[in-house]
Amino acid sequence: MFPGYEIKQRNRLVHNLKKIKSSSSLKSDNLSCKWTEISLEFCCSKLSDLSDLQDEFYVFYEHPVHEFKHKLFKASRNEVTGFIKEEILPEEGMGLDMTIYSLDMKTIIAFNHDGDIFLVRDSSQYKRLENWEEMVDKKNEDNLVSIEDYDPKRIVTSIQNWTKLKQQQKQGEYQLSNEDVAWQVYDLFGVGRLTPKIVEYVLRLLMEIETFDYLALFQRLQEVYYSWCAGDYIDASPNKNYPLKKMLALQERMADSQLALGLRQIDVYTGLNVTILLLELHRYGQDKAELRDKIKFYPCGQLNNDGKLEDSTKLLRIIGYSSCVGVLGFLNIVGTFLAGVNLSGVNLSGANLKRANFKHANLIGADLSCVNLSDAGLKDSDLKDTDLRGAELKGANLSGANLSRANLNCTNLSGANLSRANFSRVNLVDVELIEACLSGANLSRANLSGTNLSCVNLSRANLSGTNLSDANLKGTNLSGANLNGAILNRTNLSGANLRGANLNGAILNRTILNDEIWGDICWDERTQWEGLRGLKTAINIPDQLKQELALAN
């Protein structure tokens, strides 16, 4: 059990859940809404129960996908409740990481984006409610262990010790050997995952230390990372096997607990938490001119002189290995920390990276064929020369991404945000683009022949010289688009919005400009028609357009 939690409250929630599930009017699309209402009921009731605490709290929340919106503010108990009801739940539901703190910054209640609810009265106790997801028949694919030992101040103290040199040495030996650091890393990080809030708090504490050596920490953790990847620790003899040592220590300390962590689970948690810290240090270093060339983390190593990785599948194996802590172990632990990562040339073929955050990531030349990146955040990422054949990118945010020369054969981009993305000279035949947003995208000289672009937003897109032969552009928004020299042979433009579009020099052989369902194309005085070729062969030219262009009947 955990502090402050009453059996009566739990029974009432279970009763409400059963009542909702048995309701004849229950539909699958409102289950999450009902679930959220009960979660809110629990959260607000627990705030009311905390009468021994002050009536003011800190609220911190973040969105785990795409833009990573953060907010930290001080509020009364009533203001917190109102904020959850009016601002958080209507927009995001349970898709947030959100924590409510007392004024002493001890966690009170936390949601996470996996749908778990935590009640925490003390930073030394962090226990998740059990079996809630099973109550609504929602499969729990990631039964990650809750964290009890991750006190940010304790982490920072250990980190400082790892970077200390022996006395009177500005450069030279560290006080702790590589073996000592490796064991302390396992002892510290082997019991569960680091959450974004814990990591942010740790980094904030480190930044308060004016003389802290980030490069030393990076080098020490990178040494642990590469040894972990090689299996040096889990394959070591018993006297040097740190996962074994940690497992035995946990068994002794928690003999009466149901918490059961084996060698692999401890090894995975440790390695992935080290990966998280290295990713954070990489981002920090890239923002500092004096560290930019010194702190660079390559999860699969650097490219050799031939532009290849010696072990391009290292991360793919790590993802597979991480499944021992949950089917989506890697994704749920590391997925929100991948912004700005350098994965150029890696092979992640077939991996499930749904909703991962790859904002500003370097994925040049990577093999992402058949990867599930649906709803992933890839804003401003570099995907030049990337193999995305058969990849699932439905609903992904690729705004501003560079996809020049990428292989998109049979890729699903339906519903994706592709605004300002660069598709120059890309073959988009057989790509699914239904309901995608391509506003402002660069599609110059791309191949879109035969592609279904009906009702797609292509406003202000650069389509100069693009092959759109036989494409379906019914009802497509092409306002302000540059179609200079575009090939529109046999294209169906019925109902398309061409207001302000530039069609100078476009080829319209047998192009359909009107049908009974979609009606005429739309244009205005800003639409440019100079140098059109093949217009006389176009089908169903609107009479008004004939008059404006002085075409003979």
Secondary structure, DSSP 8 states (H G I E B T S, - for coil): --TT--HHHHHHHHHHHHHHHH-TT--GGGHHHHHHHHHHHHHHHHHHH-TTS-SEEEEEEE-SSTT--EEEEEEEHHHHHHHIIIIIHHHHTT-SEEEEEETT--EEEEE-TTS-EEEEEETTEEEE-SSHHHHTT----------SS--HHHHHHHHHHHT-B-TT-SSS-BSS-HHHHHHHHHHHHTTS---HHHHHHHHHHHHT-TT--HHHHHHHHHHHHHHHHTTTTTTS-GGG-HHHHHHHHHHHHTTTS-----HHHHHHHHHHHHHHHHHHHHHHHHT-TTTTTT----TT----TTS--TTTTHHHHHHHHGGGG-TTHHHHHHGGG-TT-B-TT-B-TT-B-TT-B-TT-B-TT-B-TT-B-TT-B-TT-B-TT-B-TT-B-TT-B-TT-B-TT-B-TT-B-TT-B-TT-B-TT-B-TT-B-TT-B-TT-B-TT-B-TT-B-TT-B-TT-B-TT-B-TT-B-TT-B-TT-B-TT-B-TT-B-TT-B-TT-B-TT-B-TT-B-EETTTEE-B--TT-B-TT-BSGGG-BS--HHHHHHTT---
